[in-house]
């Protein structure tokens, strides 16, 4: 795990790299969500990214931080490269099948 390490033209809050080299960007939402420009960069580069919402976390309770980050805080995919690829494949297959019916 790397903290605020640049990955090309994007600097995620956390950069996770698996043993096989897969990359996941983690964005931490405290005051500002990921802006549309950064989101478009993530999507155009095909980078899987998740945002963890810590905006309502009590920052005086340090014990709550770890639990929230690892388990309880709301989180959402900003971009899921695997899901995007599956969507592209389904659309291509549907287009092929539609052409075959003509």
Secondary structure as UniProt FT lines:
FT   STRAND          2..3
FT   STRAND          6..7
FT   TURN            8..9
FT   STRAND          10..11
FT   STRAND          14..17
FT   TURN            19..20
FT   STRAND          23..29
FT   HELIX           36..45
FT   STRAND          48..53
FT   TURN            55..56
FT   TURN            59..60
FT   HELIX           62..67
FT   HELIX           68..72
FT   STRAND          75..79
FT   HELIX           81..101
//
